[in-house]
Amino acid sequence: MKKQTRRNFIKAAALSAGTIVVNKTAFAQNQFTLAGIAHPYPKEWLPEGVRSRFADNINGLRFHVLEAGYETTNRPALLLLHGFPELAYSWRNVMQPLADAGYHVIVPDLRGYGRTTGYDSNYNADLTPFRMLNKVRDCIGLVYAFGYESVAAVIGHDFGSPLAAWCAVTRPDIFKAVTMMSAPFGGTGSIPFNTVSNPIQQTTSRGPSIYDDLAALPRPRKHYQRYYQTQEANPNMWHAKQGLSNFIRAYYHHKSADWEENRPYRLAGRTAEEWAKMPTYYIMDLNMGMAETVDLQKPSPSQVTANTWLTEKELAVYTEEFGRTGFQGGLNSYRMGASGIGAAESQIYAGKTIDQPSMFISGASDWGTYQNPGSFERMQASACTDLRSVHLVEGAGHWVQQEQAEATSQLLLEFLRNLS
């Protein structure tokens, strides 16, 4: 493996408290908040070889980071990005196999999650810090904070998948390869073309939206991302009537391969009728919240007992963390996307492709592969010019790196071994 260059502007400080501090860089801002929990994970939460620590002054945040392969220097680095509603902890069973292969594995709680602090998690917060390119800036700051000028790969799951893709699009010099998981990257969008010769006809009236069409179906429905933009979404999940632990258990079960009705396929198009074919965790009943939705499909006691990928001890970590923070920090990213904030700056990259080596992994039982009709196909046909492989892992739904950690680790290692 090719060694990565480490920079000399890192000063180790307060390591007994699990903290590193970055000297002055373009990404170090002093306006960060230390509110919230200030100590690393208890050791008993983590697999052998994985540690919890903090990295301060990164784009206004204090990042909580899980780390493996830190024992020796001059290792190539990997940056792993989680999704919603997840944490750095979601990568716990993948980290050590990657470290054993010689990598320094860096896994943050992203902006809005876990023990990372310094952002406003209120519903009425300014959403601009949650725009995609600012979260790319978070990732660059993390890479630099750990003393690297580049990483061998950035690997993202769920909401972390488009973030990893945008890291690759915007800074190929830093992010040398990319793996996207469970959420295909359909491209960077476009800007109106050749409008001098073919002027765009401006219309003043707008017809019903697809969301109106969903609500008008015989069984009225709504898109989960629209629900996540509402003020009631966070309290509905955080203070679920069945209890937070039971809510998280049911949510994870409903989107996993353990729920036997997860049999995804390509949808014919972006219409309300096609969308309504997806499970209710994506296309919800109009008058139900997410807590009530997943409770209808909660696992039986025997299924809970048989579950080996999310034990009661592991579930307790998610319950502890989201019980303290709620979900609004993560939900604000959904609200930002719908607001159009950051869309103009993202247009700078319109039409740009991911040209470094890339890979896509999803569960064979994951509807996330097909939930945005056309994205899976565009990723393969045009968005990624060096897409090395696509894998749909049997025995996994949406949480592929948790449900099938060994298979996911092997796919990642095979991809990394084949990088030039």
Secondary structure by P-SEA (a helix, b strand, c coil): cbbbbbbccccccccccbbbbbcccccccccccccccccccccccccccccccccccccccbbbbbbccccccccbbbbbbbcccccccccccccaaaaaaccbbbbccccccccccccccccccccccccaaaaaaaaaaaaaaaccccccbbbbcccaaaaaaaaaaccccccccccccccccccccccccccccccccccccccccaaaaaaacccbbbbaaaaaaccccccccccccccaaaaaaaaaaaaccccccccccccccccccccccccccccccccccaaaaaaaacccaaaaaacccccaaaaaaaaaaaaaccccccaaaaaaaaaccccccccccccccccccbbbbbbccccccccccaaaaaaaccccccccccccccccccccccccaaaaaaaaaaaaaacc
